[in-house]
């Protein structure tokens, strides 16, 4: 006996109606913002011309050694009107990029291949019973393209945020006089957005300051203060649920001491927002921490250099220390005071640099 599947009457009409509804939804989503394809991305100096000068040999000697720099931080995060304890890992690593696509490409060749210093900032914290996971990536060309912009001016910044309610993707591609924005959100009020926003020449991006203020290959703002236009951090915009837009801002600097070690204290002011960075003045020039006017605080726990992408086998997930949850402020699995792993932090694949500058070297060797 041949078996046949029987459909309820009217199934064809229902399918056609569903198809029409899907097409209609797609049309509505695509019309929420002006589409900005690759051909409409604003021109960045690094994507359109050769550099004025290349990165120094000193910089290349440090950042092309086959390892990445990983720093773990204890975080205080403001969310839903309360302060939360969290963990942050900043990963700095160089990689090749195709400047036409602004995507990592090991096979890219000159003149379209540029080297970038990539920063991945991974933040995790709990809001009540459910976890947040936020990752911001900054891609900054390492060479010097001239006086129109600060060194390490980013060509791309992306953010992804996940929690039990949903997820969000946000990407911006800066240029000389505009920034292209893409946003895909689970919030109906935001939806899917693609647009181009005018910016003033020399606009800075708050997310890139964690690279630029380290002064890894020359002084920021020629060693002085800075004033101009700023695009706020994507995570800050996400928390506030406000549209991306440039704001007037200033950055001042002062020399200071922290536990006997020279540091540079940078103060970013943008309207009522204030963020103070503390950066080592020598050695690895690590960001030792920061505070903000909305209650956020970051404090460095430890730093190491290692080829983390090779440590992906069973048994290689045992690294403990600042980049691991075992060093949360509440407890530590090493049987030592909270937030301290007794010198065993991040010891595999590279030396440990603890956040005790008076007792430890300033830079990994």
N, C-alpha and C positions, 0 to 999 in steps of 0.2 A: 504494500500500500504506500502510495506517495503522500508524504506529509506536506501540507501547505500552511504557510503562515497567513492568518487572516487579520486584516487591519480594520479597525473600527471605521464606519462610514465617515467621510469627510477628512481623512488623514492627509490627503493631498492638499486640500485647502489649508489645513492647519500648518503643514510644512511650508507652503508658499507664504502664509502670513508670518511665520516665524522668520523666514528668510528676509522678508521685507522689513520686519522689526529690527533684525540684526544690521541690515544695511543702513536703516535710519539712525540707529544708535551710533554706528561708526561715523556717519556723516556729522552727527552732532558733536562727537568727540573731536573730530579733526577740525571742526570750526571754532573750537574754544580759544585758539590763539593762532596768530599768523605763523604758518609753517616756515621754519628756518632750516633748509637743507644745507649740506656741506658747502655747496656753491655760494651760499649766502653767509657763511661764517665770516666774522670780521677778521681783517688781516692783522696778524701779529708779526712783529719784526722777525721773530725766530722762524716763522713759516714762510717768509717771503724774500729773505736776503741772507747773504753770508754774514757771519759775526764780525764785529769790529776787531775783537781779539779773542783768542781761545782761553779756556780755563787754564789756570797756572799748573805747572808741573807739581807743585806742592799739593794742590787740590787733587789732581789726578792720582798722585801717589797714595793718597789716603782713600779715595772713593772708588778706585778701580782695582782694589786688592782682592776681589772675588768674594767679599763678605758684605753683609748689611749691618747697620748699627741699629740695635733695639734698645729702647729705654722704657722702663715700666714706671708708672705713676700711680700714686694713691689719689683718687679724685673725690671731690665733693661737687655734686651736680644738683642744680635747681630744677625741679620738675613738679608741676601741679601745685605750686606754692609751698613746697617743702624741699629741704635739702636731703639729698640721697648720697650714700657712699658708693663709689664705683671704682673701676679699674680702667686704666688707659695704657695702651702700648703704642709708642711712636716708632715706626720702622722707616729708616732712611736707606735708600739703595739707588744706585745708578742703573739705567737701562737705556737701550736705543729706542727711538721713536721715529716713525715715518711722519714727517711734518705735514704731508698732504692730508693724512687721515687723523693725525694726532692720536695714534694708537701704537702701542709697543710692537716693534717689528724687528726681530733679530736679523732678518734678511734685507732690511732697507739699506740702500747704498747712496753714496753721494750723488747729487747734492741734497737729496731728500732725507737723508739720515741725520738726525740730531740726537745728542745725548742729553738725557734729563736726569735730574735728581728727583726721585719719587718719594713722597711722604705718604705712608698709610697710617692713619690715626684710628685705632680700634678702641671704642669706648663701650663698656658694658656696665649696667647697673640694674637694680630692681626698683620698680615702682609698685610698692605694695607686694602682691604675690606674683606679678608677671614681669618678665625680663625685657630690657631694652638692649638692642645691639645696634650700634651706630658706627659706620665706617666712612671716613672722609679721605679721599685721595687727591694729592696735589702733584702736578707734573710741571717741573720748572727746568727749562733749558739751562745748561751749566755755563755756556759761553757768554761773552759780553756783546750785546747788540747795540750799544751806544748810549748816549746820555738821555734819550727820550724816556727811558724807563729804568727802574732799579734792577740790579742784578737779580737773577732767579725769578724774573717776572713769569708767572705761570701761563701755560698755554691751555691747560684744562684742569678743572676741579670737579670732582664728582662726590656725591653723598648717597649712601643708602641707609635707611633706618627701618628696623624691623621690631615689631612688638606684637602682642597677641591680637590687637585690634586690626593690624594690617601692615603694609609696607609702603615705602616711598622711595622713588629714585629722582635725584636732582643733579643736573650737570650744567656746567657753564664753560664756555670757551671764550676767553678774553681776546680782545684785539686792541689796536691802537686807539680807536675812537668809539668802540661799542663792545658789548658782550652778548653772545648768543646763549640763550637759556632754554633748557628742556626740563620739564617737570612732569612726573607721572605719580599721582597721588590717589589713595583710596578715599580721600575726602571729596564729596560732591562739589563743595565750594571751590576746590582747586582743580580737580579733574586732570586733564592732560593739556599742558601748555607748551607752546613753542614760540619764542619771540626773540626779538633783538632789541637791546636797550642801549641807548647812547651813553657813552662815558667820556670823561675828560682825559686828555693825554696824561700819562703817568699815573693813572688810577691804581691804587693798591688793593689787594685782596686779603682780608683778615686771615683766611685759612693759610695763605702762603707766608705769613709772618713767622711761623714756626721754622721756616727755612731761612728767610731773609735776615731776621734779627740775629741769627747765629754768626753772621759775617764770616762765612766759611772761605770766601775768596775775595775779600775786600770789604771796606767799611760800608755800612748801610747809611744812606743819605749823606755820603761824603764825610761821615763822622760827626754830623750835626743832627739837628732836629728836622722833622719833616712836617709838611702841611699840604693837604690836597684832598682828593676824592678817594673814598674807600667803599668797597663792596663788603658788607658784613659777612661773617662766617655763615656757611649754609646751615649748620646745626643751630646757630642762634636764630636764624630766620625761621627754621622749622619749628622750634619751640614756641616762637611768638606768632606763627601763622600769619606772617606779613609778606607782601610781595617783595621780590628782590629789587633794590634800587640803590644807586650810589648816594653816599652821605658825606658831608664835610667832616674832616677829621684831622687830628694832629698826633704826632708821635714825638715825645721828648726823651732825652737820655740823660743819665747821670752815672758817674762812677760810684761804686759802693763796695762794701766788704760784707761777706757772709761767711760766718765761722772761720774767719781768718783768710778767706780766699777772695781775690778781686773779682767783682762781677760788674756787669753793666745792667742797669735797671731802665727798661724802656716802659714808658707810660703812654698807652693809646687812649685818646679821648675822642668820642664821637657823640655829640649831643650830651645826653645824660648818662651815656655808657662809658665806663672806664675799665681798662684792663692793664694790669701791671705785670710785665715779664721780667724774670731774673735770669740772666744768661752769663755763663762763665766768660771772663774776659780773655782767657788763654786756653791752651790745651785743646781739647775736643770742642770747646765752646758749646757745651750742652745747655739746653734749656732746663734750668734747675726747678722751675715751677712758675706759676702765675696765679693771680687772683683777679676777680672781676667784681664790678659793682652789683651784679645780680646774685652774688653768693658763691659762684663757682671758684674752686681752688684745686690746683694740681701741685703735688709734691713728688719730686723724683725719688725713686727707691733704688734703682740700679740700672747699669748700662752694660752691654756687651756687644761684641762684633762676632757674627758667625754666618755661614751660608745656610740660612734656615730652610731654604727650598730643597736642600739635600737631606734634611732630617725629617723624612716623612715615612719612616719604616716603624714597624712594631718595636716598642722598647725605646724609641727616641722621643717619646712624649713625656719623659720624666724630668725635663728641665724644671727646676723650682726657682722661685725668686720673683722679681718685680713684675715679670710678664705673666706670672701664673696666679690663679685665684688663691693658691695656698698662702700668699702673702697679703691677704686682705687685712685691713686694720683690726678686724674683730678677732682674728686668730691666725696662727701660722702652723703649718704641718711639720715644720722642722723642730718643733718643741722649744722654740725660743720666743722672746717677747713678740707681740703682734707687730706685723710689718717688718720683721727682721728674720732672715733665714740663716743667721749665723755664719755668713761668709760663703755659703754654698750656693748662693743665688746665681743662676744663669752661668754656671761654671763650665759647661760643655762647649767645646768648639771655639772658645775665645775667653780672654781674661774678663774678670768681673771688675767693674768700677762702681763702688758703692757710693751712696749719697752722703759721704763723710769726707769732704774735700780735704780737711785738715789731716786725715789719716791715710788717704788713698791718693794715687796719682790722678791728675786732672784728665788724662786721656788714656784710652786703651792703647796698648802697644803690642 
